Every structure is written in structure tokens, then in C-alpha cells.
Amino acid sequence: MKRRCIGVLLLLLCLMFCACGSPDSSETLETVGTPGSKEQATASILSHATPFTLDNAEGEVYIHRVDDSERGDMNTYDVAYGLGVPADVCILTDASDYFVFHASPQKKVSLLIRTWREDGENYHYRVEGTGIQEVTMGIDGLFVVGESADCRLDAFVFGELDHSITLYCKGDQISLVPDGDLLYVEGVEEELEITLTRGFGTSKRCAITIPSGSGTLDVSSMIADEIAVIAEDGTRTEYHIFFS
């Protein structure tokens, strides 16, 4: 089912910026449709309505075309469009361990995926940028493949502090793998900027250096306005985070 209405924009904005908490699945599904025999575990996928292909861990495919039509065998409960150029498309489908997004590197990519699963294995990531060919989002992390991809990468709601981290970075093969208050980073340029946000509170931004483009970010001291970069050789560097 497709519909185009201004009210959809409110739904899209909520999905874009709701970084904390997991709404009750049944309440969410009441607004967009009711699942069939599968468990009430859903994934919300927001993207520019340009041509792309989406695969899930079950081997199902969703293909979005220029004329805003879709084909493939991936089950969808709702496909809603917003206004704008390019327009956004919001897809509600079954949750999966991961989704793989394929796009033309000549197109700007804007992709957000969030899941609500009964087993608690949820993930919530956003990617925006250029030069991106493929994006994988799942329970194992966020992975971006491109040609000198210039990205904004967001990892939401990880660790006990209920916070999110944004990386402004470049690379050909970039990966973010969260583990509690640690975020393992690979494939980025050494110097980059990050923004940390706790809940719906204050965002804090700073420039950091990740030697060789691979290392670990320790955000456990974020309350103290600090973040640590742990290089592959174990060297630990503390950075003060300035209020944005």
C-alpha cells in the first residue's frame, strides 16, 4: 500500500530522531498494519526514494525503482512516501539479523534502519553520504563500502548510558561495531570529527585522531566530557569533548 500525505513526514521525523527507548511493537503496528503469522518483530527503513535494492538475512529482496514502484519477495506491511526532492520512502517490514542496501555511488545515500525485536537483539543506525555503494546494518554492526565514501555515520542507543555517537569520516571500507560503551572502528581516515549525544540531552562534539584508521572508541567517560581513543597497539588517548 502506498500513500502520500503530509502526515507521513511526522512519522519520518520521529523515526529519524527517536534515538532512545523502544516503543511498544503493538502500538507501532496499529498505525501501519498488522503482521501475519510471523512474530511481531519489525524493521523500519527510511531512505531517499531513488533506485536501490535491499536484501535481508533470509535472502529476501526489495527493489525500489525510479517510478516509485517496488518488486521482489520481501514482505512489507507499509510503504509510505514523504514530500521533498528527492522524496523519502519509509518501509515497514519484518525484522532481520541484517539488511544490505545497494545503491549507485553517483547518488547521495540517506539510510536509516531501526528494529523492534522480542529477543532484544535490536539495532539502530543511520548513514548519509556520497560515494557509497553498499551498506550493511545488523546486529553485528554497521558496514559501508564505497569509493572514497564521504559519510556521516550514526550508531544509536548503545551502552548503559543510552547515548548515540556520530562520526564524520571518509573511507573505502568502513565498519562500526558497538560493544557496550566501546565502539570498534575500522577503515576511516585518521583525523575525523565525532558528536556524542546522551538521550535527548546535550550533544558534544570534538575532533579526534584514530591512528592507521582503526581503533576503539571508549565513551564510558562521556559524562565527564571525555572520550578515549585506543589504538591497535593499546595506546590510549583522552579527548575533551566541547559543547556544540
C-alpha positions in Angstrom: 0.0 0.0 0.0 1.3 3.4 -0.9 0.1 6.8 0.3 1.5 10.3 0.0 0.5 12.8 2.7 2.0 15.4 4.8 1.3 13.4 8.0 3.8 10.9 6.8 6.5 13.5 7.4 5.8 13.5 11.1 6.3 9.7 11.1 9.6 10.0 9.2 10.9 12.7 11.5 10.1 10.6 14.6 12.0 7.7 13.1 14.9 9.9 12.2 15.4 11.4 15.6 14.0 9.0 18.1 17.3 7.6 19.4 16.1 6.4 22.8 13.7 3.8 24.1 11.8 1.1 22.1 8.1 1.9 21.6 5.7 -1.0 22.2 5.6 -3.0 19.0 1.8 -3.5 19.0 1.3 0.3 19.2 3.6 0.9 16.3 2.0 -1.8 14.2 -1.5 -0.5 14.8 -0.6 2.7 12.8 0.9 0.9 9.8 -0.7 -2.5 9.5 -0.9 -5.9 11.3 1.6 -8.7 10.7 0.5 -12.1 9.6 1.7 -15.4 11.2 5.3 -14.1 11.8 6.3 -12.8 15.2 5.6 -9.1 15.9 9.2 -8.0 15.2 9.5 -5.2 12.7 12.1 -3.1 11.0 11.6 0.5 9.8 13.7 1.5 6.9 13.9 5.1 5.7 15.7 6.1 2.5 15.7 8.6 -0.3 13.2 7.3 -2.9 15.9 6.7 -5.5 16.6 3.3 -7.2 18.1 0.9 -4.6 18.0 -2.8 -3.7 17.6 -4.1 -0.2 18.4 -7.7 0.9 17.8 -9.3 4.3 19.4 -12.2 6.2 16.6 -14.5 4.9 17.6 -14.0 1.3 14.6 -11.9 0.5 14.9 -8.9 -1.8 13.1 -5.5 -2.1 13.8 -3.5 -5.2 12.9 0.2 -5.4 12.7 1.7 -8.9 12.7 5.2 -10.4 8.9 5.2 -10.8 8.5 4.6 -7.0 7.3 1.1 -7.7 8.8 -1.9 -6.0 9.2 -5.6 -6.7 10.8 -8.6 -5.0 9.8 -11.1 -2.4 10.4 -9.2 0.8 7.3 -8.9 2.9 6.2 -5.3 3.5 3.4 -4.0 5.8 3.5 -0.5 4.6 5.4 1.7 2.1 4.9 5.5 2.8 6.2 8.5 0.9 7.0 11.9 2.1 7.4 15.2 0.2 10.6 16.8 -1.0 13.3 16.4 -3.7 14.3 13.6 -3.5 11.3 12.3 -1.6 11.8 9.9 1.3 10.3 6.4 1.4 9.6 4.6 4.7 9.3 0.9 4.5 7.9 -1.3 7.3 9.0 -5.0 7.0 9.9 -7.9 9.2 12.9 -7.6 11.4 16.0 -9.4 10.3 19.5 -10.0 11.6 20.8 -7.7 9.0 19.9 -5.7 5.9 22.2 -5.0 2.9 21.5 -1.8 0.9 22.8 -1.4 -2.6 22.9 1.9 -4.4 24.6 3.8 -7.2 27.8 5.5 -5.9 26.7 8.5 -8.1 23.7 9.1 -5.9 23.6 10.6 -2.4 22.6 7.9 0.1 20.4 8.6 3.1 19.5 5.4 5.0 18.2 4.7 8.5 17.2 1.3 9.8 15.7 0.5 13.2 14.3 -2.7 14.6 12.0 -3.8 17.3 12.5 -7.4 18.2 11.2 -9.5 21.1 14.6 -11.1 21.6 16.2 -7.7 22.3 18.7 -8.0 19.5 17.9 -4.6 18.1 20.0 -2.1 16.2 19.5 1.4 15.1 21.9 3.1 12.6 21.9 5.9 10.1 24.2 6.6 7.1 24.3 9.7 5.0 26.9 10.5 2.3 28.3 10.2 -1.2 30.4 7.6 -3.0 28.6 4.8 -1.2 27.9 1.5 -3.0 26.8 -0.8 -0.2 25.6 -0.5 3.4 25.1 -3.4 5.8 23.2 -2.7 9.1 22.6 -5.5 11.5 23.2 -7.0 15.0 26.9 -7.3 14.2 27.3 -3.6 13.4 27.4 -1.1 10.5 29.5 -1.6 7.4 29.9 0.8 4.5 31.6 0.0 1.1 32.3 2.8 -1.4 34.7 4.7 -3.5 36.3 7.3 -1.1 32.9 7.4 0.6 32.3 10.7 2.5 29.9 9.7 5.3 28.0 10.7 8.4 27.5 7.6 10.4 25.2 7.3 13.4 25.1 4.5 15.9 22.1 4.9 18.3 21.4 3.7 21.8 24.3 1.6 22.9 25.7 1.1 26.4 24.0 1.7 29.7 24.2 5.5 29.3 21.6 5.3 26.5 23.6 7.5 24.1 24.5 7.8 20.4 27.6 8.6 18.5 28.0 10.3 15.1 31.2 10.0 13.0 32.0 12.3 10.1 34.5 10.3 8.2 35.8 9.0 4.8 37.0 5.6 3.6 36.5 2.8 1.1 35.5 0.1 3.7 34.3 1.5 7.0 33.0 -0.6 9.9 31.4 0.4 13.3 30.9 -2.5 15.7 29.4 -1.4 19.1 30.0 -3.4 22.3 28.6 -1.8 25.4 30.4 1.5 25.9 33.0 0.6 23.3 32.8 1.2 19.5 35.3 -0.6 17.3 36.1 1.4 14.2 38.0 0.4 11.1 38.7 1.9 7.7 38.4 5.6 8.4 40.8 8.4 7.7 43.0 9.1 10.7 41.5 12.5 11.5 37.8 12.9 11.9 35.1 14.6 13.9 32.6 13.0 16.2 29.4 14.1 18.1 28.2 12.3 21.2 24.6 12.7 22.4 23.2 11.2 25.6 19.4 10.5 25.4 17.7 13.6 24.1 20.2 15.8 26.0 23.2 17.9 25.1 25.3 17.0 22.1 29.1 17.3 22.4 31.5 17.5 19.5 35.3 17.2 19.1 37.9 16.3 16.6 39.9 13.0 17.2 42.7 11.0 15.6 42.5 7.3 15.1 46.0 6.0 14.2 46.0 4.0 11.0 42.3 4.5 10.7 41.4 1.6 13.0 40.9 1.5 16.8 38.4 1.6 19.6 36.4 4.5 21.0 35.7 4.3 24.7 32.7 6.5 25.6 32.3 5.3 29.2 33.6 8.6 30.5 31.3 10.7 28.3 29.6 12.1 31.5 33.0 13.6 32.4 33.1 15.2 28.9 35.8 12.9 27.7 36.2 10.2 25.1 39.2 7.8 24.7 40.7 6.5 21.5 42.5 3.2 21.9 44.9 2.5 19.1 45.6 -1.1 17.8 48.9 -1.1 19.8 47.0 -0.4 23.0 47.9 3.3 23.2 45.1 5.3 24.9 44.5 9.0 24.1 41.9 11.0 26.0 40.0 13.8 24.3 37.9 16.6 25.9 34.5 17.0 24.3 33.4 20.6 23.8 29.7 21.5 23.9 28.4 22.2 20.5 
